[in-house]
Amino acid sequence: MVSLQNEKVKLWKKLKIRKWRDREHKYLLEGPHLVQEAVFSAKQQINAILIDEAFHLPTDWPLDSIEIFQVTHKIFTELTQTETPQGIIAICDMSQAAVTLRPGRYLLVDGVQDPGNLGTLIRTADAFGLDAIYLGDGCVDGYNAKTLRSAQGSHFHLPVIHKNLFSLVDEMKKQKIPLYGSSLQGNELHQVPVSSPYYGLVVGNEGNGASPKLLAVMDQQVKIPMAGRAESLNVAVASGILLYWLQSVGLA
């Protein structure tokens, strides 16, 4: 395969654009660390692996059922989305795993725009053992290249689902899952009773927070008490604190 006009190459290149990822239900995953995580954690999601002509695949990876393409350096640089390519890209299928909503622990993300923040939120949800993370309307793409790098493989450990949060909240209320919304107008954590190990936690946009309409239907609006002069915390940092609080208090 040497031509940029090859049909496979043209399709792979389109996957750098969100509308094509959504249409094809595929995305590009770059770098040895992330591809290794996919190989060992979610091999069934790998559609193909592309390697730069100078890259050597590790001999201990179980790749027998995966189609592998060695491409020229020129083609590889056309496909990469990083400034310093690491020689390997996996074409992965977006996870289509069906999630049946049940009493559990969920993070609901409303309008977060920064892909690095979103990736850190996905990684944080994974670290706390959440059942799923839901991305509402207006969120940056969960399969953005920067999001994938920031999440460090956590996409393969829990469902990452784009869904309208208002309909999701309605479903959670029917399941009697307690709902908490992060808000600067909320009650400080020590003032909020937590009586269940299950929850849905809503966190919002970096500049404006979560939608006021969404916060209005929460069971509790909560905020982190701060002794310093900063008005707010980064959404990923705040989410880590809130998830730790919900886990420690809910399991006490």
Secondary structure, DSSP 4 states (H G I P E B T S, - for coil): ---TT-HHHHHHHHTTSHHHHHHHTEEEEESHHHHHHHHHH-GGGEEEEEEETT----TTS--TTS-EEEE-HHHHHHH--SSS--SEEEEEEPP-------SSEEEEEES---HHHHHHHHHHHHHTT-SEEEE-TTPPPTT-HHHHHHHTTGGGTS-EEE--HHHHHHHHHHTT--EEEEEEEEEEGGGS----S-EEEEEEBTTTBS-HHHHTT-SEEEE---SSS-S---HHHHHHHHHHHHHHHHT-
